[in-house]
């Protein structure tokens, strides 16, 4: 392989393009395979757990817009909590500055 890669620059442009296409296609196939396995799994325990949950209670579908709205609301709630903690810390610092007077 090292010999092939070291002589690749001497090959024709069509050969170089074909090699680049095959390598990029291979990497794309690997990434797609990993994504598919992690997203959908192999139908093992995750699928069985999902069936048990579906039998116990009906799974409620959430629309994409509702999911986006919930995500934004959660984000704003987190930001407001962080700001409240910051203002509380600043008030404590201001009290320490007036401590010696």
N, C-alpha and C positions, 0 to 999 in steps of 0.2 A: 504494500500500500504506500509506503514511504517513497518507493521508486516511482510509482505512478504519479503521486502528488508532486514529486520533484520534476517530472517531465511534463506535467500538465500545461505549463505555460508555452510549451513548444507545439501543442496540438492546434487544430483548426478552431475557429471561433464557434462553429456549430457543435463541435465536440465539447468545448468548454461550456456552452449554454446547456447542452444535454446533461452534462455532469452536474451543473448547478441546479437544474430542474429536478433531477433525481435526488440530490442531497436535500434540497428544500422540501420536496414531496415526502421524503422519508421522515424528516423531522416533524413535518405537519402531521403525518400519520401517527407518529409516536405521541405527540401532544394530544391529538384527538382521541387516541386510545386511552390514555391516562385520564383525560377528562370524562370520557364515557364510563370508565370503571368507577371513578370516584363519584360521579353524579348518579348513575343508575345501579351501580354495584353488580354483584353477580347473582342477585336473587337469593341471597343467604338470609342471615338473621334480620337484616334491616327490613326486608320485604315481609318476613313473618311477623315482626313486631308491628308493622304498619297494618297488616291484616287484623291483628288482635285489637288494635286501637279502633279500626274501622268497625269491628264487630261490637265493641263496647259502646261506642258513641259515634254519631254521624259526624264526619269531618266537614267542617264548614269551609267553603271556598271563599277566598278573599280576592277581590278584584285588584288589579295592579294599581289603580289609583288609590284605593283604600290602603293598600300596603305602603304606597309612597306617602300618603297623608300621615299614617301612623309613624313612619320612620322620621318624618320631618318634625312631628310633635314630640317624639322622644328626644330628638336632637336638641330642640329648643328647650325642653325640660332640663336636659343635662347641662346646657350652656347657662341657663338661669341659676341652677344649683351651684355651678362653678363661680359665677359672678357673685352670688350671695356669700359664698365662702371667702372670696377675695375681699369683698367689702367688710366682712366681719374681721378678717385679718388686718385690714387697714385701720379699722376702728380700734382694735387692740393695740396697734403700733402707735396710734395717736394718743391713747391713754398712757402708754409708757413714756411718751415725750413730756407729758404734763405731770408725771409722777414726782419729780424733784421740786416742783414749784410750790 
